[in-house]
Amino acid sequence: MNILIVDDHDVIRQSLALIIKAEFPKATCDKVENAESCINILKKEKFDLLILDMNLPDMDGITLTEWIRDRYPEQMILIFSMNPTGIFAKKLYQMGVMGYLNKQSNMGEITKALRVILTEKKQYMNEEFKSILAQDFLNNSPANPIEKLSKRELSIAQLLAQGKTNEDIANQLNIETSTIRTYKARIFQKLEVSSFHEFLAKASLYKLI
């Protein structure tokens, strides 16, 4: 069993490797710290599971997940992120990830997720995510306005909330600055905000930052 851990914090990479080895002693864990290294190693090797952070220094998790799913649709991905479940989980499950765990998850939940994904070959959904789905069903609509955003809009909204300029985002995503401005207008419209200050306030309220 071969597992790739992608996280820019060494303590997270080492801790996850220890948890994996405790549950699957014969597993091997490769560890990289950014999206570029992840992409390079995926071009050369196959992995039973990829454990991916959402906030990498050179690419956001949504964009990297989309890149992986487009080129390696059979690759199983477990997201391990500081972002609350309600922000990205539904979008990522729709993209085909096998699970979404908050970094505050205890060791028991991490181990359970690994067993469900690697042994049973099933998606793992924690109780928080199930509760979000149930609430959306009762409300007949997403309770969180962030969920109205498309994958690309969500990526750009996250980068804007981190203080990136239009030019920074355009360079990172390899698209025109004018396109970023168009996306920004759509984001503001969907979130029902009219200024960057209001956008930051709503982004903070719904834990996008």
N, CA, C and O of each residue as an XYZ file, in Angstrom:
836
protein
N       0.850     -1.200      0.000
C       0.000      0.000      0.000
C       0.882      1.245      0.000
O       1.769      1.393      0.841
N       0.627      2.133     -0.950
C       1.461      3.317     -1.117
C       0.591      4.568     -0.980
O      -0.406      4.711     -1.688
N       0.963      5.466     -0.077
C       0.155      6.649      0.222
C       1.002      7.897      0.057
O       2.161      7.926      0.471
N       0.422      8.936     -0.551
C       1.108     10.220     -0.723
C       0.455     11.259      0.177
O      -0.759     11.455      0.122
N       1.251     11.925      1.004
C       0.784     12.981      1.896
C       1.273     14.317      1.359
O       2.475     14.518      1.182
N       0.332     15.243      1.095
C       0.671     16.553      0.531
C       0.263     17.626      1.527
O      -0.923     17.917      1.682
N       1.244     18.214      2.202
C       0.974     19.247      3.209
C       2.235     20.076      3.393
O       3.344     19.542      3.377
N       2.064     21.389      3.570
C       3.245     22.242      3.686
C       3.788     22.325      5.105
O       4.742     23.062      5.354
N       3.198     21.582      6.046
C       3.692     21.560      7.423
C       4.305     20.186      7.726
O       3.627     19.162      7.648
N       5.570     20.184      8.065
C       6.283     18.931      8.298
C       5.660     18.127      9.437
O       5.593     16.901      9.359
N       5.205     18.802     10.491
C       4.642     18.076     11.634
C       3.371     17.327     11.230
O       3.108     16.239     11.741
N       2.578     17.903     10.312
C       1.381     17.221      9.825
C       1.769     16.001      8.995
O       1.195     14.925      9.157
N       2.742     16.175      8.110
C       3.177     15.056      7.271
C       3.681     13.899      8.128
O       3.322     12.743      7.902
N       4.516     14.223      9.113
C       5.088     13.177      9.967
C       4.025     12.511     10.832
O       4.046     11.293     11.013
N       3.093     13.304     11.370
C       2.037     12.762     12.230
C       1.115     11.830     11.456
O       0.767     10.754     11.941
N       0.720     12.239     10.259
C      -0.142     11.388      9.446
C       0.567     10.085      9.075
O      -0.049      9.019      9.065
N       1.850     10.175      8.774
C       2.608      8.967      8.435
C       2.630      7.993      9.607
O       2.508      6.785      9.407
N       2.784      8.500     10.818
C       2.790      7.641     12.006
C       1.425      6.977     12.216
O       1.354      5.793     12.545
N       0.346      7.738     12.026
C      -1.005      7.187     12.181
C      -1.249      6.100     11.139
O      -1.811      5.049     11.449
N      -0.830      6.354      9.920
C      -1.011      5.375      8.837
C      -0.233      4.093      9.127
O      -0.763      2.993      8.968
N       1.017      4.234      9.551
C       1.848      3.061      9.830
C       1.312      2.245     10.998
O       1.450      1.022     11.022
N       0.698      2.923     11.968
C       0.121      2.214     13.110
C      -1.065      1.353     12.685
O      -1.274      0.265     13.221
N      -1.833      1.843     11.729
C      -3.021      1.123     11.256
C      -2.689      0.142     10.137
O      -3.270     -0.940     10.048
N      -1.738      0.541      9.278
C      -1.337     -0.300      8.133
C       0.187     -0.429      8.142
O       0.869      0.311      7.433
N       0.731     -1.356      8.935
C       2.189     -1.455      9.121
C       2.992     -1.625      7.835
O       4.149     -1.210      7.767
N       2.386     -2.231      6.818
C       3.120     -2.474      5.577
C       3.027     -1.299      4.597
O       3.610     -1.349      3.514
N       2.304     -0.255      4.972
C       2.131      0.889      4.076
C       3.428      1.690      3.960
O       4.212      1.768      4.906
N       3.637      2.280      2.786
C       4.729      3.229      2.600
C       4.122      4.615      2.369
O       3.104      4.754      1.691
N       4.758      5.630      2.942
C       4.234      6.993      2.855
C       5.261      7.912      2.201
O       6.345      8.130      2.743
N       4.916      8.442      1.046
C       5.716      9.504      0.440
C       5.135     10.830      0.903
O       3.925     10.950      1.094
N       5.996     11.826      1.085
C       5.550     13.109      1.640
C       6.116     14.250      0.799
O       7.319     14.303      0.541
N       5.237     15.168      0.373
C       5.658     16.361     -0.358
C       4.973     17.571      0.258
O       3.973     17.435      0.962
N       5.521     18.774     -0.014
C       5.060     19.961      0.698
C       4.320     20.971     -0.169
O       3.865     21.992      0.345
N       4.184     20.715     -1.477
C       3.474     21.675     -2.326
C       2.850     20.979     -3.523
O       3.091     19.798     -3.775
N       2.024     21.752     -4.271
C       1.295     21.191     -5.406
C       2.228     20.769     -6.533
O       2.010     19.733     -7.161
N       3.263     21.559     -6.795
C       4.193     21.232     -7.874
C       4.833     19.865     -7.655
O       4.918     19.056     -8.578
N       5.282     19.614     -6.424
C       5.894     18.315     -6.114
C       4.877     17.188     -6.218
O       5.202     16.085     -6.657
N       3.632     17.475     -5.806
C       2.561     16.487     -5.912
C       2.327     16.106     -7.372
O       2.256     14.923     -7.707
N       2.208     17.097     -8.224
C       1.975     16.849     -9.649
C       3.122     16.052    -10.264
O       2.893     15.119    -11.034
N       4.345     16.421     -9.925
C       5.511     15.743    -10.485
C       5.567     14.273    -10.082
O       5.884     13.415    -10.906
N       5.265     13.983     -8.837
C       5.353     12.590     -8.384
C       4.194     11.761     -8.918
O       4.352     10.566     -9.169
N       3.014     12.390     -9.099
C       1.871     11.656     -9.650
C       2.114     11.255    -11.102
O       1.556     10.267    -11.578
N       2.936     12.011    -11.794
C       3.261     11.677    -13.188
C       4.163     10.449    -13.287
O       4.270      9.830    -14.346
N       4.814     10.099    -12.163
C       5.778      8.995    -12.190
C       5.326      7.774    -11.396
O       5.727      6.653    -11.710
N       4.493      7.976    -10.368
C       4.127      6.881     -9.479
C       2.624      6.801     -9.271
O       1.901      7.776     -9.472
N       2.161      5.608     -8.860
C       0.758      5.399     -8.528
C       0.607      5.245     -7.020
O       1.469      4.679     -6.348
N      -0.510      5.761     -6.500
C      -0.745      5.709     -5.062
C      -2.138      5.167     -4.775
O      -3.088      5.426     -5.512
N      -2.238      4.405     -3.683
C      -3.542      3.900     -3.257
C      -4.404      5.029     -2.689
O      -5.631      4.995     -2.788
N      -3.750      6.026     -2.094
C      -4.485      7.158     -1.522
C      -3.585      8.387     -1.510
O      -2.384      8.308     -1.252
N      -4.211      9.523     -1.798
C      -3.538     10.815     -1.692
C      -4.226     11.607     -0.582
O      -5.435     11.828     -0.642
N      -3.474     12.033      0.426
C      -4.011     12.858      1.501
C      -3.579     14.290      1.245
O      -2.387     14.595      1.243
N      -4.546     15.165      1.028
C      -4.269     16.485      0.463
C      -4.746     17.621      1.358
O      -5.896     17.641      1.797
N      -3.844     18.570      1.625
C      -4.200     19.802      2.332
C      -4.895     20.751      1.359
O      -4.610     20.729      0.161
N      -5.806     21.585      1.867
C      -6.519     22.537      1.010
C      -5.724     23.804      0.757
O      -5.951     24.481     -0.246
N      -4.797     24.141      1.645
C      -4.119     25.437      1.574
C      -2.621     25.249      1.360
O      -1.830     25.327      2.300
N      -2.249     24.999      0.110
C      -0.843     24.834     -0.236
C      -0.280     26.165     -0.717
O      -1.034     27.015     -1.191
N       1.036     26.364     -0.605
C       1.610     27.677     -0.926
C       1.546     28.055     -2.396
O       1.575     29.239     -2.729
N       1.457     27.050     -3.299
C       1.527     27.356     -4.726
C       0.252     27.048     -5.508
O       0.186     27.330     -6.705
N      -0.764     26.474     -4.856
C      -2.022     26.180     -5.550
C      -3.087     25.857     -4.511
O      -2.803     25.194     -3.513
N      -4.317     26.325     -4.740
C      -5.384     25.993     -3.798
C      -5.850     24.556     -4.022
O      -5.671     23.989     -5.100
N      -6.446     23.985     -2.987
C      -6.832     22.578     -3.020
C      -7.891     22.238     -4.048
O      -7.860     21.153     -4.629
N      -8.837     23.151     -4.288
C      -9.876     22.904     -5.282
C      -9.258     22.726     -6.669
O      -9.590     21.784     -7.389
N      -8.353     23.642     -7.036
C      -7.713     23.584     -8.352
C      -6.865     22.327     -8.494
O      -6.893     21.673     -9.537
N      -6.110     21.985     -7.447
C      -5.271     20.788     -7.513
C      -6.127     19.521     -7.589
O      -5.818     18.604     -8.350
N      -7.195     19.474     -6.805
C      -8.091     18.314     -6.858
C      -8.678     18.160     -8.257
O      -8.753     17.052     -8.788
N      -9.091     19.271     -8.847
C      -9.653     19.233    -10.196
C      -8.620     18.723    -11.196
O      -8.945     17.914    -12.065
N      -7.369     19.193    -11.076
C      -6.287     18.739    -11.956
C      -6.100     17.225    -11.834
O      -5.974     16.525    -12.839
N      -6.085     16.730    -10.601
C      -5.875     15.298    -10.365
C      -7.043     14.479    -10.906
O      -6.839     13.464    -11.572
N      -8.279     14.923    -10.616
C      -9.463     14.177    -11.042
C      -9.577     14.129    -12.571
O     -10.049     13.139    -13.130
N      -9.144     15.195    -13.239
C      -9.194     15.227    -14.700
C      -8.221     14.225    -15.312
O      -8.536     13.578    -16.311
N      -7.041     14.097    -14.715
C      -5.985     13.278    -15.314
C      -5.909     11.872    -14.719
O      -5.525     10.930    -15.412
N      -6.263     11.724    -13.464
C      -6.209     10.424    -12.794
C      -7.537     10.178    -12.072
O      -7.592     10.219    -10.843
N      -8.610      9.921    -12.837
C      -9.947      9.831    -12.228
C     -10.109      8.705    -11.203
O     -11.016      8.750    -10.372
N      -9.242      7.708    -11.259
C      -9.329      6.600    -10.308
C      -8.573      6.885     -9.003
O      -8.679      6.119     -8.045
N      -7.818      7.977     -8.968
C      -7.019      8.288     -7.781
C      -7.922      8.642     -6.597
O      -8.729      9.567     -6.682
N      -7.784      7.909     -5.506
C      -8.562      8.208     -4.304
C      -7.897      9.358     -3.543
O      -6.679      9.374     -3.364
N      -8.713     10.317     -3.099
C      -8.210     11.507     -2.421
C      -8.951     11.688     -1.104
O     -10.180     11.627     -1.058
N      -8.195     11.912     -0.035
C      -8.748     12.301      1.265
C      -8.257     13.708      1.570
O      -7.051     13.946      1.635
N      -9.184     14.640      1.757
C      -8.815     16.013      2.093
C      -8.619     16.125      3.599
O      -9.439     15.648      4.384
N      -7.516     16.765      3.988
C      -7.200     16.972      5.407
C      -6.874     18.453      5.565
O      -5.794     18.899      5.177
N      -7.813     19.220      6.138
C      -7.731     20.680      6.042
C      -8.093     21.378      7.338
O      -8.828     20.845      8.169
N      -7.556     22.597      7.495
C      -7.961     23.456      8.604
C      -9.316     24.108      8.348
O      -9.975     24.547      9.290
N      -9.744     24.176      7.070
C     -11.016     24.807      6.742
C     -12.181     23.991      7.279
O     -12.174     22.765      7.165
N     -13.183     24.646      7.863
C     -14.335     23.921      8.386
C     -15.029     23.089      7.307
O     -14.997     23.433      6.126
N     -15.644     22.011      7.723
C     -16.295     21.092      6.789
C     -17.310     21.791      5.904
O     -17.416     21.473      4.720
N     -18.059     22.738      6.455
C     -19.139     23.367      5.724
C     -18.704     24.209      4.543
O     -19.530     24.524      3.686
N     -17.438     24.585      4.466
C     -16.987     25.474      3.396
C     -16.745     24.715      2.096
O     -17.303     25.081      1.061
N     -15.940     23.685      2.127
C     -15.493     23.026      0.909
C     -16.004     21.596      0.726
O     -15.992     21.081     -0.392
N     -16.450     20.951      1.797
C     -16.691     19.506      1.742
C     -17.679     19.103      0.657
O     -17.405     18.181     -0.110
N     -18.832     19.781      0.577
C     -19.848     19.363     -0.389
C     -19.320     19.466     -1.816
O     -19.524     18.562     -2.626
N     -18.644     20.566     -2.119
C     -18.088     20.756     -3.461
C     -17.072     19.660     -3.779
O     -17.051     19.138     -4.894
N     -16.240     19.312     -2.814
C     -15.203     18.316     -3.038
C     -15.783     16.910     -3.160
O     -15.307     16.112     -3.967
N     -16.803     16.602     -2.366
C     -17.460     15.304     -2.519
C     -18.081     15.188     -3.904
O     -18.033     14.125     -4.524
N     -18.663     16.279     -4.389
C     -19.232     16.283     -5.742
C     -18.146     16.057     -6.794
O     -18.419     15.520     -7.867
N     -16.932     16.464     -6.485
C     -15.815     16.261     -7.406
C     -15.252     14.844     -7.319
O     -14.424     14.455     -8.142
N     -15.694     14.073     -6.331
C     -15.302     12.671     -6.250
C     -14.274     12.314     -5.195
O     -13.736     11.207     -5.221
N     -13.979     13.230     -4.251
C     -13.032     12.854     -3.196
C     -13.650     11.792     -2.301
O     -14.872     11.657     -2.230
N     -12.804     11.048     -1.626
C     -13.270      9.941     -0.789
C     -13.582     10.360      0.640
O     -14.221      9.612      1.379
N     -13.136     11.549      1.036
C     -13.413     11.994      2.399
C     -12.872     13.382      2.648
O     -11.997     13.864      1.929
N     -13.410     14.024      3.686
C     -12.970     15.361      4.080
C     -12.861     15.376      5.603
O     -13.850     15.176      6.309
N     -11.647     15.615      6.099
C     -11.413     15.669      7.537
C     -10.837     17.023      7.920
O      -9.956     17.551      7.242
N     -11.342     17.573      9.006
C     -10.757     18.773      9.580
C      -9.510     18.377     10.364
O      -9.466     17.297     10.953
N      -8.503     19.236     10.374
C      -7.261     18.918     11.077
C      -7.422     18.845     12.590
O      -6.507     18.427     13.299
N      -8.581     19.252     13.076
C      -8.868     19.094     14.500
C      -9.450     17.716     14.824
O      -9.732     17.417     15.984
N      -9.630     16.877     13.797
C     -10.149     15.523     14.014
C      -9.218     14.749     14.933
O      -7.998     14.902     14.872
N      -9.808     13.912     15.790
C      -8.975     13.110     16.674
C      -8.432     11.881     15.935
O      -8.846     11.582     14.815
N      -7.509     11.185     16.576
C      -6.844     10.063     15.933
C      -7.835      8.955     15.567
O      -7.682      8.289     14.543
N      -8.849      8.766     16.412
C      -9.842      7.732     16.145
C     -10.595      7.987     14.862
O     -10.852      7.058     14.096
N     -10.956      9.247     14.612
C     -11.696      9.562     13.392
C     -10.813      9.440     12.160
O     -11.261      8.972     11.113
N      -9.558      9.859     12.284
C      -8.632      9.733     11.161
C      -8.443      8.262     10.795
O      -8.470      7.895      9.621
N      -8.252      7.430     11.814
C      -8.070      5.994     11.593
C      -9.313      5.378     10.965
O      -9.212      4.552     10.058
N     -10.485      5.781     11.448
C     -11.748      5.267     10.899
C     -11.881      5.633      9.430
O     -12.271      4.801      8.610
N     -11.558      6.875      9.097
C     -11.636      7.319      7.703
C     -10.691      6.503      6.819
O     -11.068      6.094      5.721
N      -9.481      6.268      7.289
C      -8.517      5.479      6.524
C      -9.022      4.065      6.285
O      -8.876      3.531      5.186
N      -9.618      3.451      7.312
C     -10.139      2.088      7.162
C     -11.276      2.038      6.144
O     -11.311      1.167      5.275
N     -12.206      2.989      6.268
C     -13.360      3.009      5.350
C     -12.893      3.181      3.903
O     -13.380      2.498      3.002
N     -11.956      4.087      3.691
C     -11.508      4.389      2.333
C     -10.614      3.285      1.769
O     -10.828      2.821      0.649
N      -9.619      2.867      2.540
C      -8.621      1.936      2.021
C      -9.052      0.473      2.082
O      -8.688     -0.318      1.212
N      -9.819      0.114      3.096
C     -10.223     -1.288      3.254
C     -11.575     -1.564      2.610
O     -11.740     -2.554      1.896
N     -12.555     -0.673      2.867
C     -13.896     -0.883      2.332
C     -14.094     -0.236      0.969
O     -15.086     -0.507      0.292
N     -13.148      0.625      0.556
C     -13.223      1.334     -0.727
C     -14.509      2.157     -0.836
O     -15.140      2.204     -1.892
N     -14.890      2.806      0.275
C     -16.090      3.630      0.316
C     -15.731      5.059      0.692
O     -14.689      5.310      1.298
N     -16.608      5.998      0.323
C     -16.449      7.378      0.792
C     -16.687      7.426      2.299
O     -17.560      6.743      2.835
N     -15.884      8.255      2.965
C     -16.081      8.467      4.404
C     -16.730      9.826      4.623
O     -16.229     10.848      4.153
N     -17.857      9.830      5.347
C     -18.547     11.073      5.688
C     -18.704     11.135      7.200
O     -19.325     10.260      7.804
N     -18.138     12.175      7.809
C     -18.246     12.281      9.262
C     -19.618     12.826      9.663
O     -20.415     13.218      8.811
N     -19.878     12.844     10.960
C     -21.196     13.239     11.448
C     -21.505     14.695     11.132
O     -22.658     15.040     10.876
N     -20.481     15.560     11.147
C     -20.706     16.969     10.843
C     -21.204     17.134      9.406
O     -22.131     17.902      9.150
N     -20.586     16.413      8.472
C     -21.005     16.533      7.083
C     -22.404     15.971      6.876
O     -23.201     16.541      6.130
N     -22.704     14.863      7.529
C     -24.052     14.296      7.432
C     -25.084     15.283      7.965
O     -26.179     15.398      7.415
N     -24.737     15.993      9.032
C     -25.638     16.990      9.600
C     -25.874     18.139      8.625
O     -26.994     18.637      8.505
N     -24.818     18.560      7.928
C     -24.942     19.633      6.930
C     -25.876     19.198      5.807
O     -26.733     19.972      5.379
N     -25.718     17.968      5.327
C     -26.583     17.457      4.269
C     -28.036     17.402      4.726
O     -28.947     17.747      3.973
N     -28.245     16.965      5.968
C     -29.605     16.873      6.497
C     -30.243     18.254      6.613
O     -31.421     18.423      6.300
N     -29.465     19.245      7.065
C     -29.988     20.601      7.204
C     -30.330     21.197      5.844
O     -31.352     21.866      5.696
N     -29.484     20.957      4.858
C     -29.756     21.441      3.503
C     -31.030     20.810      2.953
O     -31.826     21.472      2.288
N     -31.215     19.506      3.241
C     -32.419     18.825      2.764
C     -33.672     19.427      3.396
O     -34.682     19.631      2.723
N     -33.595     19.706      4.691
C     -34.749     20.289      5.382
C     -35.046     21.694      4.887
O     -36.205     22.092      4.767
N     -33.972     22.450      4.597
C     -34.148     23.830      4.128
C     -34.434     23.909      2.631
O     -34.856     24.944      2.114
N     -34.193     22.783      1.945
C     -34.353     22.710      0.492
C     -33.411     23.665     -0.249
O     -33.656     24.023     -1.401
N     -32.335     24.071      0.426
C     -31.331     24.933     -0.187
C     -30.118     24.967      0.719
O     -30.233     24.663      1.906
N     -28.928     25.339      0.179
C     -27.740     25.416      1.023
C     -27.893     26.457      2.126
O     -28.327     27.580      1.872
N     -27.536     26.079      3.350
C     -27.606     27.031      4.457
C     -26.456     28.031      4.394
O     -26.545     29.108      4.983
N     -25.385     27.692      3.694
C     -24.194     28.523      3.610
C     -24.093     29.152      2.222
O     -23.998     28.412      1.242
N     -24.110     30.479      2.088
C     -24.059     31.107      0.758
C     -22.792     30.804     -0.011
O     -22.787     30.907     -1.238
N     -21.706     30.431      0.672
C     -20.466     30.080     -0.014
C     -20.699     28.909     -0.964
O     -20.022     28.785     -1.985
N     -21.661     28.050     -0.623
C     -21.927     26.863     -1.435
C     -22.547     27.202     -2.788
O     -22.636     26.338     -3.661
N     -22.971     28.434     -2.967
C     -23.517     28.852     -4.262
C     -22.416     28.997     -5.311
O     -22.698     29.018     -6.509
N     -21.179     29.096     -4.868
C     -20.066     29.350     -5.785
C     -19.666     28.089     -6.539
O     -19.705     26.987     -5.993
N     -19.281     28.266     -7.801
C     -18.735     27.156     -8.589
C     -17.333     26.818     -8.076
O     -16.787     27.524     -7.229
N     -16.762     25.736     -8.596
C     -15.416     25.337     -8.169
C     -14.414     26.452     -8.415
O     -13.631     26.782     -7.524
N     -14.422     27.042     -9.614
C     -13.469     28.088     -9.926
C     -13.745     29.342     -9.100
O     -12.810     29.986     -8.624
N     -15.017     29.694     -8.924
C     -15.373     30.858     -8.099
C     -14.912     30.662     -6.665
O     -14.440     31.601     -6.024
N     -15.050     29.435     -6.160
C     -14.630     29.145     -4.790
C     -13.125     29.287     -4.649
O     -12.646     29.832     -3.654
N     -12.372     28.804     -5.630
C     -10.915     28.939     -5.609
C     -10.507     30.410     -5.588
O      -9.650     30.815     -4.803
N     -11.123     31.194     -6.449
C     -10.780     32.613     -6.544
C     -11.219     33.359     -5.292
O     -10.499     34.237     -4.815
N     -12.390     33.026     -4.753
C     -12.859     33.665     -3.524
C     -11.894     33.403     -2.376
O     -11.613     34.300     -1.581
N     -11.388     32.181     -2.286
C     -10.434     31.850     -1.223
C      -9.151     32.659     -1.370
O      -8.609     33.157     -0.383
N      -8.669     32.789     -2.595
C      -7.440     33.554     -2.831
C      -7.657     35.042     -2.558
O      -6.784     35.702     -1.994
N      -8.813     35.572     -2.955
C      -9.137     36.968     -2.645
C      -9.179     37.185     -1.132
O      -8.674     38.187     -0.625
N      -9.776     36.252     -0.431
C      -9.897     36.370      1.026
C      -8.529     36.311      1.707
O      -8.353     36.835      2.807
N      -7.559     35.666      1.042
C      -6.198     35.583      1.581
C      -5.393     36.842      1.279
O      -4.235     36.948      1.684
N      -6.007     37.814      0.559
C      -5.325     39.065      0.261
C      -4.595     39.103     -1.063
O      -3.852     40.047     -1.330
N      -4.795     38.079     -1.913
C      -4.144     38.055     -3.225
C      -4.780     39.107     -4.135
O      -5.991     39.323     -4.088
N      -3.971     39.751     -4.949
C      -4.494     40.716     -5.921
C      -5.028     39.980     -7.147
O      -4.783     38.787     -7.327
N      -5.772     40.719     -7.997
C      -6.251     40.121     -9.247
C      -5.087     39.589    -10.075
O      -5.176     38.516    -10.671
N      -3.993     40.351    -10.107
C      -2.821     39.951    -10.891
C      -2.185     38.682    -10.310
O      -1.790     37.782    -11.051
N      -2.092     38.623     -8.978
C      -1.529     37.427     -8.324
C      -2.332     36.184     -8.692
O      -1.772     35.145     -9.042
N      -3.650     36.309     -8.605
C      -4.527     35.162     -8.872
C      -4.454     34.755    -10.338
O      -4.417     33.569    -10.662
N      -4.434     35.754    -11.221
C      -4.340     35.459    -12.654
C      -3.061     34.687    -12.970
O      -3.084     33.734    -13.749
N      -1.955     35.096    -12.369
C      -0.675     34.407    -12.591
C      -0.718     32.988    -12.035
O      -0.221     32.058    -12.670
N      -1.310     32.816    -10.852
C      -1.353     31.494    -10.230
C      -2.230     30.537    -11.023
O      -1.891     29.364    -11.176
N      -3.364     31.036    -11.531
C      -4.304     30.180    -12.258
C      -4.067     30.185    -13.761
O      -4.737     29.469    -14.506
N      -3.107     31.000    -14.204
C      -2.741     31.073    -15.618
C      -3.915     31.497    -16.497
O      -4.169     30.902    -17.544
N      -4.633     32.546    -16.051
C      -5.717     33.117    -16.843
C      -5.574     34.637    -16.846
O      -4.752     35.186    -16.111
N      -6.365     35.312    -17.662
C      -6.262     36.757    -17.813
C      -6.783     37.496    -16.575
O      -7.704     37.035    -15.901
N      -6.174     38.648    -16.295
C      -6.626     39.472    -15.176
C      -8.079     39.913    -15.366
O      -8.838     39.997    -14.400
N      -8.459     40.192    -16.608
C      -9.845     40.587    -16.888
C     -10.819     39.477    -16.517
O     -11.940     39.748    -16.085
N     -10.393     38.225    -16.686
C     -11.240     37.086    -16.316
C     -11.430     37.029    -14.808
O     -12.514     36.706    -14.322
N     -10.371     37.344    -14.074
C     -10.479     37.382    -12.613
C     -11.481     38.442    -12.191
O     -12.274     38.215    -11.278
N     -11.455     39.598    -12.845
C     -12.405     40.659    -12.512
C     -13.846     40.208    -12.762
O     -14.753     40.542    -12.000
N     -14.043     39.446    -13.838
C     -15.378     38.926    -14.138
C     -15.827     37.941    -13.060
O     -16.965     37.995    -12.594
N     -14.922     37.041    -12.670
C     -15.236     36.089    -11.605
C     -15.530     36.811    -10.286
O     -16.448     36.444     -9.553
N     -14.743     37.829    -10.006
C     -14.939     38.585     -8.770
C     -16.330     39.210     -8.733
O     -16.988     39.201     -7.692
N     -16.780     39.751     -9.861
C     -18.116     40.341     -9.926
C     -19.187     39.285     -9.678
O     -20.173     39.546     -8.988
N     -18.994     38.089    -10.240
C     -19.950     36.994    -10.031
C     -19.986     36.571     -8.568
O     -21.051     36.321     -8.003
N     -18.796     36.497     -7.967
C     -18.705     36.104     -6.551
C     -19.458     37.102     -5.678
O     -20.241     36.713     -4.811
N     -19.219     38.376     -5.912
C     -19.892     39.409     -5.127
C     -21.411     39.318     -5.303
O     -22.167     39.488     -4.347
N     -21.841     39.047     -6.532
C     -23.276     38.954     -6.800
C     -23.891     37.765     -6.054
O     -24.945     37.900     -5.433
N     -23.236     36.605     -6.116
C     -23.772     35.412     -5.467
C     -23.769     35.541     -3.949
O     -24.652     35.013     -3.274
N     -22.770     36.248     -3.413
C     -22.691     36.419     -1.961
C     -23.473     37.639     -1.484
O     -23.566     37.900     -0.285
N     -24.035     38.385     -2.442
C     -24.850     39.556     -2.138
C     -24.064     40.595     -1.338
O     -24.516     41.090     -0.305
N     -22.870     40.908     -1.851
C     -22.037     41.951     -1.254
C     -21.698     42.965     -2.347
O     -21.670     42.626     -3.530
N     -21.446     44.195     -1.949
C     -21.180     45.246     -2.925
C     -19.793     45.863     -2.791
O     -19.424     46.729     -3.585
N     -19.026     45.432     -1.803
C     -17.682     45.976     -1.610
C     -16.759     44.878     -1.103
O     -17.204     43.847     -0.600
N     -15.446     45.129     -1.250
C     -14.478     44.137     -0.777
C     -14.553     44.004      0.745
O     -14.343     42.916      1.280
N     -14.845     45.084      1.434
C     -14.994     45.031      2.888
C     -16.143     44.099      3.269
O     -16.004     43.281      4.178
N     -17.277     44.220      2.574
C     -18.414     43.341      2.852
C     -18.073     41.895      2.514
O     -18.471     40.968      3.220
N     -17.325     41.716      1.419
C     -16.906     40.361      1.045
C     -16.053     39.728      2.142
O     -16.282     38.579      2.521
N     -15.070     40.473      2.653
C     -14.213     39.938      3.717
C     -15.013     39.615      4.973
O     -14.749     38.619      5.646
N     -15.981     40.452      5.280
C     -16.813     40.210      6.455
C     -17.603     38.909      6.303
O     -17.697     38.117      7.241
N     -18.170     38.698      5.115
C     -18.940     37.465      4.883
C     -18.011     36.259      4.805
O     -18.352     35.181      5.291
N     -16.846     36.433      4.199
C     -15.867     35.346      4.131
C     -15.442     34.912      5.526
O     -15.275     33.721      5.789
N     -15.268     35.880      6.417
C     -14.894     35.588      7.803
C     -16.049     34.924      8.543
O     -15.849     33.971      9.296
N     -17.258     35.434      8.324
C     -18.448     34.888      8.996
C     -18.645     33.415      8.669
O     -18.989     32.621      9.545
N     -18.426     33.045      7.397
C     -18.640     31.671      6.973
C     -17.341     30.870      6.869
O     -17.271     29.850      6.184
N     -16.315     31.365      7.570
C     -15.074     30.607      7.788
C     -14.303     30.310      6.509
O     -13.575     29.320      6.441
N     -14.457     31.169      5.483
C     -13.633     30.993      4.289
C     -12.197     31.401      4.585
O     -11.264     30.927      3.936
N     -12.017     32.302      5.590
C     -10.679     32.691      6.053
C     -10.602     32.505      7.539
O      -9.563     32.773      8.142
